[in-house]
Amino acid sequence: FVFQKNWLPSHTRPPPVSMSRSNINQISRLNLPSYPEAGSMVAKGALTFVKSRPKFTAIYLIGLLSALTFSGYTLTPSKIHQYDTIIASIDTSLEYEATQQYNKDYQIYYSSKGWFSCDSYCQRNKSRMERSLSNLNLVKSESNSRVSDAKAVAGIYSEIGVSEVRDSFWSYFNRGAKFAKRQTMYDALFTGFRSVGRNESTGEYLMKMVLQLLMNFSIGLIMCLFIFVLGLYSIISSYQPTLFEAITFFFLASSAGFACVSTVLGGMFGGVAVAGFTVAKIAEAQIENGTNNGQRRHLRQD
């Protein structure tokens, strides 16, 4: 049985839909705002956001200014000499020897123990390994105490303290970016396989990957900011600051990290939004050109 075009009875056929050229033009037209109008809308939205959240905006601006302008005060020659003297007094060879002895005793203990048991010979090796570990921890504690004394001479607001905090932030930032890139690579691989099975177009695949990239970077960078803020306590406490210095520096460093992450994510989302709006404007222009060409051909035929 072959279905024909007009196989339904005449009294059951749906009535033909008649549309004028004006209706077709209204449907085909996207009615997007112009670039100046879009810029004005974004500016008004940003201004409304700033007015509705003044505390959030203040924290962002303080953090941004701190990250861009403050690099720590310069140490005086006497403080530099005192700092270098304390650092030079640390016996690094003693820590190296303690580390080597612990690794050696641990390998002996690991070789002598069984899967789920440890005989008398293994227990002696275990005791020796634990003594080596205790000695290593004692040496490290003394070294860290001397380093902390040197940092106390410099101060948390010095170039040394600010540089250490910045290195810590960018280290976590790079880890978050690597996480996002790695996850996006896996997503591109598996999403590509699914797209082939579903016969998705290239545009749909690229749109999915852009959204996945934004989500991965958001997760990675927010995660790195959270870990950085948690690690600030150990860095600040190693400089032995006063309570006021510790609280103010913690606030400024956290705000600076928040401002950096927010700026990067905002730039990424804004760039994607601008690119999407540009593509939509190009599509709108093509639709209008196609409609105008169709009207001209119809006029010539008339």
ABEGO torsion letter per residue (X at the ends): XBBBABABBAAABBBBBBBBAAAAAAAABAGBBBAAAAAAAAAAAAAAAAAABAAAAAAAAAAAAAAAABAEBBBBAAAAAAAAAAAAABBAAAAAAAAAAAAAAAAAAAAABBAABBBAAAAAAAAAAAAAAAAAAAAAAAAAAAAAAAAAAAEAABAAAAAAAAAAAAAAAAAAAAAAAAAAAAAAAAAAAAAAAAGBBAAAAAAAAAAAAAAAAAAAAAAAAAAAAAAAAAAAAAAGBBAAAAAAAAAAAAAAAAAAAAAAAAAAAAAAAAAAAAAAAAAAAAAAAAAAAAAAAAAAAX
